[in-house]
Amino acid sequence: MKATGRVVVFGSLNIDLFLEVPSLPGPGQTIIATGAQKQFGGKGANQAVAAARQGTAVAMVGAVGDDVDGRRYREHLAQEGIAIDAITVVAGVATGSAHICVDPQGENQIAVDPGANARLKGAALARALPGAAVLLAQLECPLPEVVSALQLAAASGVRAILNAAPATGHFPWGTVAIDTVIVNEHECRECFAHTPAAMARWSETERRVFFSGLRIGQLIITQGAEPTLYLNPETVRSIPAHPVQPRDTVGAGDMFAGALAAELVAGRDWPSALRYANVAAALSTLELGAQTAMPRRAAVEAAMR
């Protein structure tokens, strides 16, 4: 495959503290962890690493603190082959962090301190746009700045993919054209007030009204072990998930988004790109952690065979 440009990721960089727990804590409950790990995370950087490990050129646009974590994070991304020129170092602010509880079934609870991510500006994207084929963004950074970045990409003719996570009911749909939106089944209900099953049954007329009103080209809904749904105004497709026994689902959605962006840059058609992203996401659930569990292209292609 020959790439026609690079993936530019606009998003968050966090330091993740993973706590393995026998069960997820309830309100007011204290749980004793059976293990702990500190890793690099954040949805933006996770997706950048996911795309880079598929052999795609990637640039990261984000913000870190002027602390040890921020310095180590930039070094880590550079070692992954990711361009870090557009990462802003914010003085006097800590690098973002996330505290993640994971139970034996791979389910999780996450609390995030945005830190420097809250200082990221949409205008920072301009430094990385030359040579960009795809902009990949999420919603862990300030919403107005994400919208600004999407608008800048649209004005520059760069294809935009928005992973609308964490979900919000306040995204200003219709104010900017977005080529592709990715959500999981829970985020679908939160963002659009419809279940995936209901949307899959829509008539072509209903789909056209939905997509034109929100100015979205296509919508992708991941559903864990269930098939991934692909919808556009003309059609609905169902792409089977790759069967695995997950250990930890943290980062699986990021793996999917990064792998999909990499495949689209490489010129894959939608069915092929979605199948590849499904397999990559499934493989990422076999180990604890987000970036540490993300497979490289050779492993994904072997699993597809």
Secondary structure by P-SEA (a helix, b strand, c coil): ccccbbbbbbbbbbbbbbbbccccccccbbbbbcbbbbbbbcaaaaaaaaaaaabbbbbbbbcccccaaaaaaaaaaaaaccccccbbbbcccccbbbbbbbcccccbbbbbcccccccccccccccccccccbbbbbccccaaaaaaaaaaaaaaccbbbbcccccccccccccccccbbbbcaaaaaaaccccaaaaaaccaaaaaaaaaaacccbbbbbccccbbbbbcccbbbbbbccccccccccaaaaaaaaaaaaaaaacccaaaaaaaaaaaaaaaacccccccccccaaaaaaaac
